[in-house]
Amino acid sequence: MDRERAETHLRLLAEAEPRRALKMPAGSIPGRWYSARLALVAQALAAVGAVGADVAAEIQADVVLAVASRHRLDARLGPGPGRIRSAPRRASWRVVPVGQVIKIQTDDLRRDLLLVAYVQSAGGARFIVTEWPFRPFAFTAADDRGVSYQISWRGEMAPRELQLRPDPPHLIRWLDLATAAGEPAIRIDLDPQIPVPDVTVTRNAHSPGELLLDVIAARILTAAARFSQDDNPGQLAAASPELRALGDGPGHIVAALHAAGMLPPDSPVPGQLAGLCARLGIDGHGITAPPAGDLPERWQSMLTPPSRKPQPPSGPGILATTVAELPELDGAKIAIAGLHHGERGTIMHLLATGVTPEGDWPYATGVGPLLVLWIRDSDGRWHATRPDSVVSPWGVNGANPWTDARMVTVWLRIIPPLDRGTAWIEISAAGRSAQVRATLPLSSQ
């Protein structure tokens, strides 16, 4: 890694922005200048650790001032992409799979709510649920020692979490939930027999730049997966607004990674990414490496129509009720709290410490340090993942008083969704220092 060259590359790119602004027609510049191209490259270099977030923010601010001085614009730097907070410390936790439906009633409304897991950590105890409930509510519970608790959801400041008050002892064995007057209590077993997943770790160094390009490929493939490939896969870019919006961003990122020494000079991945773009009809991507015809197996799998007609996913419900705590990877501790089918497809619930939520940029994986996560199912087909939502230590939009100050809750959407009857999945998580594989048995409930 060459941090000096990375910063120099970013500053040279920044110096071109005022000149580009001067060439724009009068009146076409917005009230406050913001360079999406500069932000994209800055976030990419920050994601691989080549520049600090403070450096990226300083350079972006300098560009805003330079353009504003020439065009009499507002020079205030808005929040925008590229702001990264420091990673919170790791914390101990207790994660118990639940996979159980409870009935909630408020006034005249009655609805089923699916509990995914029970989580207890430094931030307290809560249940993770599969969706936003319909309105704020509260009910009571009692543990195996007869201690009573109030369980409540107060609104969108704590999405998909039901908080317990007071904080229970760490090793309670069960909770009886009384969710509606006149209804029998629902027992939640907090000491279940959990099958131990098969986990393997391969210690090998991965280039941060190649990991980032794999993330970009996953985002491209998940965008393409929303459209049919039966007619002409090479025209998918025309059908997808997300693919049309790529522009020359991939080329700028590859150039920045090379300048920062974050890509081996003979790396095949830039050519593979160019080959993927060519397969999907994405023009003007800016990657100068010749397109490769031989793509990684997981990319090729997502481009290849299945040999049999995909089965529709199961109806809403829990798909896996197990907990897989992955070995520490680049300082991050991750637990898989379960999978469920819902309106948005197949969702995997992750809990993580030792990470920081990423900014809002096109290739965010949800949290950093950079982590690439792929799924291989029991039929041998590969699936990519992309963030569906992230509840950070600072909450949705930065304010969630309930969320653990050291734990991040991430929903990852598995694309394409898993078929009904999938017997197991292998989760492949690649970091800079190692690759972790965990096999989880699946059984719909």
C-alpha positions as CSV (number, residue, x, y, z in Angstrom):
1,M,0.0,0.0,0.0
2,D,1.3,3.5,-0.9
3,R,-0.8,6.0,1.1
4,E,1.2,9.0,-0.3
5,R,0.5,7.9,-3.9
6,A,-3.2,7.3,-3.0
7,E,-3.6,10.8,-1.6
8,T,-1.7,12.3,-4.5
9,H,-4.0,10.5,-7.0
10,L,-7.0,11.8,-5.1
11,R,-5.7,15.4,-5.1
12,L,-4.9,15.3,-8.8
13,L,-8.5,14.2,-9.4
14,A,-9.7,17.0,-7.2
15,E,-7.7,19.6,-9.1
16,A,-9.5,18.7,-12.3
17,E,-12.9,19.4,-10.8
18,P,-12.8,23.2,-10.7
19,R,-11.6,23.2,-14.3
20,R,-14.5,20.9,-15.3
21,A,-16.9,23.2,-13.5
22,L,-15.6,26.2,-15.4
23,K,-16.5,24.5,-18.7
24,M,-20.1,23.9,-17.7
25,P,-22.7,26.3,-19.1
26,A,-23.7,29.3,-16.9
27,G,-26.6,28.5,-14.6
28,S,-26.1,24.7,-14.9
29,I,-24.1,24.3,-11.7
30,P,-26.3,23.6,-8.6
31,G,-26.3,26.0,-5.7
32,R,-23.7,23.9,-3.9
33,W,-21.1,22.0,-5.8
34,Y,-20.7,18.3,-5.1
35,S,-18.4,16.0,-7.0
36,A,-19.9,12.6,-7.2
37,R,-16.8,11.3,-9.1
38,L,-14.4,12.5,-6.5
39,A,-16.6,11.1,-3.7
40,L,-16.8,7.7,-5.4
41,V,-13.0,7.4,-5.7
42,A,-12.4,8.8,-2.2
43,Q,-14.8,6.3,-0.7
44,A,-13.2,3.4,-2.6
45,L,-9.7,4.4,-1.3
46,A,-11.1,4.8,2.2
47,A,-12.8,1.4,2.0
48,V,-9.4,-0.3,1.2
49,G,-7.6,1.7,3.9
50,A,-5.5,3.7,1.5
51,V,-6.7,7.1,2.7
52,G,-8.3,8.2,5.9
53,A,-11.9,9.6,5.9
54,D,-10.5,12.9,7.3
55,V,-8.2,13.3,4.2
56,A,-11.0,12.5,1.8
57,A,-13.3,15.0,3.6
58,E,-10.6,17.7,3.5
59,I,-10.0,17.2,-0.2
60,Q,-13.7,17.3,-1.0
61,A,-14.1,20.5,1.1
62,D,-11.2,22.1,-0.8
63,V,-12.9,21.4,-4.1
64,V,-16.2,22.9,-2.8
65,L,-14.4,26.1,-1.8
66,A,-12.5,26.3,-5.1
67,V,-15.6,25.9,-7.2
68,A,-17.6,28.3,-5.0
69,S,-15.0,31.0,-5.2
70,R,-15.3,30.9,-9.0
71,H,-19.1,30.7,-9.2
72,R,-20.3,32.4,-6.0
73,L,-21.8,29.2,-4.7
74,D,-22.6,28.0,-1.2
75,A,-19.3,26.6,0.1
76,R,-20.7,24.6,3.0
77,L,-19.9,20.9,2.8
78,G,-23.0,18.8,3.3
79,P,-23.0,15.3,4.9
80,G,-22.8,13.4,1.6
81,P,-20.9,10.2,1.1
82,G,-17.4,9.7,2.4
83,R,-18.0,10.4,6.1
84,I,-16.8,7.4,8.1
85,R,-16.8,7.0,11.9
86,S,-14.3,5.1,13.8
87,A,-14.9,1.4,14.4
88,P,-16.6,0.6,17.7
89,R,-14.9,-1.8,20.1
90,R,-15.9,-5.5,20.2
91,A,-18.3,-6.6,22.9
92,S,-19.4,-9.9,24.3
93,W,-22.9,-11.0,23.3
94,R,-25.5,-13.8,23.6
95,V,-27.3,-14.6,20.4
96,V,-30.1,-17.3,20.5
97,P,-32.1,-18.3,17.4
98,V,-35.9,-18.1,17.9
99,G,-37.8,-18.5,14.6
100,Q,-41.2,-18.1,16.2
101,V,-44.4,-16.2,15.4
102,I,-46.2,-14.1,18.0
103,K,-49.5,-12.4,17.7
104,I,-49.6,-8.7,18.6
105,Q,-52.8,-6.7,19.2
106,T,-53.1,-3.0,19.6
107,D,-56.5,-1.4,19.8
108,D,-58.5,-3.2,17.0
109,L,-55.5,-4.4,15.0
110,R,-54.1,-7.9,15.3
111,R,-51.0,-9.1,13.4
112,D,-48.4,-11.8,13.4
113,L,-44.9,-10.8,14.1
114,L,-41.9,-13.1,13.3
115,L,-39.1,-13.2,15.9
116,V,-35.7,-14.1,14.4
117,A,-33.4,-14.1,17.4
118,Y,-32.9,-13.0,20.9
119,V,-29.8,-10.8,21.4
120,Q,-28.1,-9.7,24.6
121,S,-25.0,-7.5,24.8
122,A,-23.7,-4.4,26.4
123,G,-26.6,-2.4,24.9
124,G,-29.2,-4.6,26.6
125,A,-31.5,-7.4,25.5
126,R,-33.9,-7.3,22.5
127,F,-35.6,-9.5,20.0
128,I,-34.8,-9.0,16.3
129,V,-38.0,-9.2,14.2
130,T,-38.5,-9.5,10.4
131,E,-40.2,-6.2,9.7
132,W,-41.3,-2.9,11.1
133,P,-44.4,-3.5,13.3
134,F,-47.5,-1.6,12.4
135,R,-47.5,0.9,15.3
136,P,-45.8,1.4,18.7
137,F,-46.8,-1.2,21.3
138,A,-45.8,-2.9,24.5
139,F,-46.5,-6.2,26.2
140,T,-45.1,-8.1,29.2
141,A,-43.0,-11.2,29.8
142,A,-41.7,-13.3,32.6
143,D,-38.5,-15.4,32.8
144,D,-37.8,-18.8,34.4
145,R,-37.1,-17.1,37.8
146,G,-40.4,-15.2,37.8
147,V,-39.0,-11.8,37.0
148,S,-41.2,-9.6,34.9
149,Y,-40.2,-7.4,31.9
150,Q,-41.8,-5.0,29.6
151,I,-41.1,-5.6,25.9
152,S,-41.8,-2.6,23.6
153,W,-41.4,-1.2,20.2
154,R,-41.5,2.6,20.3
155,G,-41.3,3.5,16.6
156,E,-38.9,3.8,13.7
157,M,-36.0,5.0,15.9
158,A,-35.5,1.3,16.7
159,P,-36.6,-0.6,13.6
160,R,-37.0,-4.4,13.8
161,E,-36.0,-4.6,17.4
162,L,-38.2,-5.2,20.5
163,Q,-36.4,-4.0,23.6
164,L,-36.6,-5.6,27.1
165,R,-36.7,-3.6,30.2
166,P,-35.2,-4.0,32.7
167,D,-32.1,-5.7,31.3
168,P,-32.4,-9.5,32.2
169,P,-29.7,-11.6,33.7
170,H,-27.4,-13.1,31.0
171,L,-28.4,-16.7,31.3
172,I,-32.2,-16.8,31.7
173,R,-33.5,-20.1,30.2
174,W,-36.9,-19.0,28.8
175,L,-39.4,-16.1,28.5
176,D,-43.2,-16.4,28.6
177,L,-44.6,-13.6,26.5
178,A,-48.1,-12.2,27.3
179,T,-48.9,-10.3,24.1
180,A,-52.7,-9.9,24.4
181,A,-55.2,-10.0,27.2
182,G,-57.0,-13.4,27.6
183,E,-54.4,-15.1,25.3
184,P,-52.1,-17.9,26.7
185,A,-48.5,-17.0,27.2
186,I,-46.0,-17.8,24.4
187,R,-42.9,-19.5,25.6
188,I,-39.6,-18.6,24.0
189,D,-36.9,-21.1,24.7
190,L,-33.6,-19.4,25.2
191,D,-31.6,-22.5,25.8
192,P,-32.3,-24.6,22.6
193,Q,-30.1,-27.3,21.2
194,I,-28.4,-25.5,18.3
195,P,-26.6,-27.6,15.6
196,V,-23.0,-26.6,15.3
197,P,-22.3,-25.3,11.8
198,D,-19.3,-26.6,9.8
199,V,-16.8,-23.7,9.7
200,T,-13.5,-23.7,8.0
201,V,-10.9,-20.9,7.8
202,T,-8.3,-20.5,5.1
203,R,-5.5,-18.2,6.0
204,N,-4.4,-16.4,2.8
205,A,-3.9,-12.8,2.0
206,H,-6.3,-11.1,-0.3
207,S,-5.5,-7.9,-2.2
208,P,-7.8,-5.1,-0.8
209,G,-8.3,-3.8,-4.3
210,E,-9.3,-7.2,-5.6
211,L,-11.8,-7.5,-2.8
212,L,-13.3,-4.2,-3.7
213,L,-13.6,-5.1,-7.3
214,D,-15.4,-8.3,-6.3
215,V,-17.8,-6.1,-4.3
216,I,-18.4,-4.0,-7.4
217,A,-19.0,-7.2,-9.4
218,A,-21.5,-8.4,-6.9
219,R,-23.4,-5.1,-7.0
220,I,-23.5,-5.3,-10.8
221,L,-24.7,-8.9,-10.8
222,T,-27.5,-8.2,-8.2
223,A,-28.7,-5.3,-10.3
224,A,-28.7,-7.5,-13.4
225,A,-30.5,-10.3,-11.6
226,R,-33.7,-8.3,-11.4
227,F,-34.1,-8.5,-15.1
228,S,-34.6,-11.6,-17.3
229,Q,-31.5,-12.9,-19.1
230,D,-33.5,-15.3,-21.3
231,D,-33.7,-12.9,-24.3
232,N,-30.4,-11.1,-24.6
233,P,-28.0,-10.9,-21.6
234,G,-25.9,-8.4,-23.4
235,Q,-28.8,-5.8,-23.3
236,L,-29.3,-5.9,-19.5
237,A,-27.6,-2.6,-19.0
238,A,-30.3,-0.9,-21.1
239,A,-33.0,-2.4,-18.9
240,S,-31.5,-1.5,-15.5
241,P,-31.3,2.1,-14.3
242,E,-28.6,1.1,-11.7
243,L,-26.4,-0.3,-14.5
244,R,-27.0,2.6,-16.7
245,A,-25.8,4.9,-13.9
246,L,-22.4,3.2,-13.5
247,G,-20.8,5.6,-16.0
248,D,-17.0,5.5,-16.0
249,G,-16.9,5.0,-12.2
250,P,-15.4,1.5,-12.3
251,G,-12.5,2.8,-14.5
252,H,-11.8,5.6,-12.0
253,I,-11.8,3.2,-9.1
254,V,-9.4,0.7,-10.9
255,A,-7.0,3.6,-11.7
256,A,-7.1,4.8,-8.1
257,L,-6.4,1.3,-6.8
258,H,-3.4,0.9,-9.1
259,A,-2.1,4.3,-8.1
260,A,-2.4,3.4,-4.4
261,G,-0.6,0.1,-4.9
262,M,-3.8,-1.8,-3.8
263,L,-3.9,-4.0,-6.9
264,P,-1.1,-6.4,-8.0
265,P,0.2,-5.2,-11.4
266,D,-0.7,-8.5,-12.9
267,S,-4.1,-8.9,-11.3
268,P,-6.6,-10.5,-13.6
269,V,-9.6,-8.9,-11.7
270,P,-9.8,-5.6,-13.6
271,G,-9.9,-7.6,-16.9
272,Q,-12.6,-9.9,-15.4
273,L,-14.6,-6.9,-14.3
274,A,-14.3,-5.5,-17.8
275,G,-15.4,-8.8,-19.2
276,L,-18.4,-8.9,-16.9
277,C,-19.4,-5.4,-18.1
278,A,-19.0,-6.6,-21.7
279,R,-21.3,-9.6,-21.1
280,L,-24.0,-7.4,-19.7
281,G,-23.7,-4.7,-22.4
282,I,-22.3,-2.0,-20.0
283,D,-20.4,0.5,-22.2
284,G,-18.2,3.4,-21.1
285,H,-17.1,1.8,-17.8
286,G,-13.6,3.2,-18.2
287,I,-11.6,0.1,-17.4
288,T,-8.6,0.0,-19.7
289,A,-7.7,-3.7,-19.1
290,P,-8.8,-6.0,-22.0
291,P,-12.1,-7.8,-21.2
292,A,-11.4,-11.3,-20.0
293,G,-13.6,-14.1,-21.2
294,D,-12.9,-16.4,-18.2
295,L,-14.8,-15.2,-15.2
296,P,-14.7,-16.4,-11.6
297,E,-17.1,-19.3,-11.0
298,R,-19.4,-17.4,-8.7
299,W,-19.8,-14.6,-11.3
300,Q,-20.4,-17.1,-14.1
301,S,-22.9,-19.0,-12.1
302,M,-25.1,-15.9,-11.6
303,L,-24.8,-15.1,-15.4
304,T,-25.9,-18.7,-16.3
305,P,-29.6,-19.5,-16.4
306,P,-30.4,-22.5,-14.1
307,S,-30.7,-25.9,-15.8
308,R,-34.2,-26.2,-14.2
309,K,-36.9,-23.7,-13.8
310,P,-36.3,-21.9,-10.5
311,Q,-38.9,-22.7,-7.8
312,P,-40.7,-19.9,-6.2
313,P,-39.3,-19.0,-2.7
314,S,-41.2,-20.2,0.3
315,G,-43.8,-18.0,1.7
316,P,-43.0,-15.6,4.5
317,G,-41.3,-17.4,7.4
318,I,-38.1,-18.5,9.0
319,L,-35.7,-20.4,6.7
320,A,-32.9,-21.1,9.2
321,T,-33.0,-21.0,13.0
322,T,-29.3,-21.4,14.0
323,V,-26.5,-19.2,15.0
324,A,-23.1,-19.3,13.3
325,E,-20.5,-17.2,15.0
326,L,-17.7,-16.8,12.4
327,P,-14.1,-16.7,13.5
328,E,-12.7,-13.1,13.8
329,L,-11.9,-11.7,10.4
330,D,-9.7,-8.6,10.1
331,G,-10.8,-7.5,13.6
332,A,-14.5,-8.0,13.0
333,K,-16.7,-10.4,14.9
334,I,-19.8,-11.6,13.0
335,A,-22.7,-13.8,13.9
336,I,-25.4,-15.0,11.6
337,A,-28.6,-14.8,13.5
338,G,-30.9,-16.6,11.0
339,L,-32.5,-16.3,7.5
340,H,-36.1,-15.6,6.6
341,H,-38.3,-15.2,3.5
342,G,-40.3,-12.0,3.3
343,E,-41.7,-9.5,0.8
344,R,-38.1,-8.5,-0.2
345,G,-37.0,-12.0,-0.8
346,T,-34.5,-14.0,1.2
347,I,-32.9,-12.0,4.0
348,M,-29.9,-13.0,6.2
349,H,-29.6,-11.3,9.6
350,L,-26.0,-10.5,10.7
351,L,-24.7,-9.0,14.0
352,A,-21.3,-7.5,14.0
353,T,-18.8,-5.8,16.3
354,G,-15.4,-4.4,15.6
355,V,-16.8,-2.8,12.4
356,T,-18.0,0.6,11.3
357,P,-21.1,1.4,9.1
358,E,-20.1,2.5,5.6
359,G,-21.2,5.7,4.1
360,D,-23.9,6.0,1.5
361,W,-22.0,5.1,-1.7
362,P,-22.9,2.8,-4.7
363,Y,-20.8,-0.2,-3.6
364,A,-21.4,-0.2,0.2
365,T,-21.3,-3.7,1.7
366,G,-23.0,-2.4,4.9
367,V,-20.0,-2.4,7.2
368,G,-16.2,-2.1,7.1
369,P,-13.5,-3.3,7.1
370,L,-14.3,-4.5,3.6
371,L,-16.0,-7.9,3.7
372,V,-17.1,-9.9,0.6
373,L,-19.9,-12.3,1.3
374,W,-21.2,-14.9,-1.2
375,I,-23.7,-17.8,-0.9
376,R,-23.5,-21.2,-2.6
377,D,-26.6,-23.4,-2.3
378,S,-27.1,-27.1,-2.1
379,D,-27.7,-27.2,-5.9
380,G,-24.3,-25.7,-6.5
381,R,-25.6,-22.3,-7.6
382,W,-24.1,-19.0,-6.4
383,H,-25.9,-16.0,-4.9
384,A,-24.6,-12.6,-4.2
385,T,-25.6,-10.4,-1.2
386,R,-26.3,-6.7,-0.9
387,P,-27.3,-4.6,2.1
388,D,-31.0,-4.4,2.7
389,S,-30.7,-2.2,5.8
390,V,-28.1,-1.4,8.5
391,V,-28.9,-0.4,12.0
392,S,-25.7,1.2,13.1
393,P,-24.4,2.1,16.6
394,W,-25.7,5.6,15.8
395,G,-29.0,4.3,14.6
396,V,-31.0,4.9,11.4
397,N,-29.9,8.2,10.0
398,G,-27.5,8.5,13.0
399,A,-29.8,8.4,16.0
400,N,-31.0,5.3,17.7
401,P,-30.9,5.4,21.5
402,W,-31.6,1.7,21.9
403,T,-28.9,0.3,19.7
404,D,-25.8,-1.1,21.3
405,A,-22.9,1.4,21.0
406,R,-20.7,-1.4,19.8
407,M,-22.9,-3.7,17.8
408,V,-24.3,-3.3,14.2
409,T,-27.3,-5.1,12.9
410,V,-27.2,-5.8,9.2
411,W,-29.9,-7.3,6.9
412,L,-28.4,-8.8,3.7
413,R,-30.6,-9.6,0.8
414,I,-29.6,-12.9,-0.9
415,I,-29.9,-12.5,-4.7
416,P,-31.4,-14.4,-6.4
417,P,-33.6,-15.6,-3.6
418,L,-33.1,-19.2,-2.4
419,D,-35.4,-21.8,-3.9
420,R,-37.9,-23.7,-1.9
421,G,-36.3,-27.0,-0.9
422,T,-32.7,-25.7,-0.6
423,A,-31.2,-28.1,1.9
424,W,-28.2,-26.1,3.0
425,I,-26.1,-23.0,2.1
426,E,-22.4,-22.4,2.3
427,I,-21.5,-18.8,3.3
428,S,-18.2,-17.6,2.0
429,A,-16.8,-14.5,3.7
430,A,-13.5,-13.2,2.4
431,G,-11.4,-10.6,4.2
432,R,-7.9,-9.3,3.7
433,S,-6.2,-11.9,5.8
434,A,-8.4,-15.0,5.4
435,Q,-11.5,-16.6,4.0
436,V,-14.2,-18.2,6.2
437,R,-16.7,-20.7,5.0
438,A,-19.7,-21.8,7.1
439,T,-22.3,-24.4,6.1
440,L,-25.8,-23.9,7.5
441,P,-28.6,-26.5,7.2
442,L,-32.0,-25.0,6.2
443,S,-35.5,-25.9,7.1
444,S,-38.5,-23.8,6.5
445,Q,-40.8,-23.0,9.4
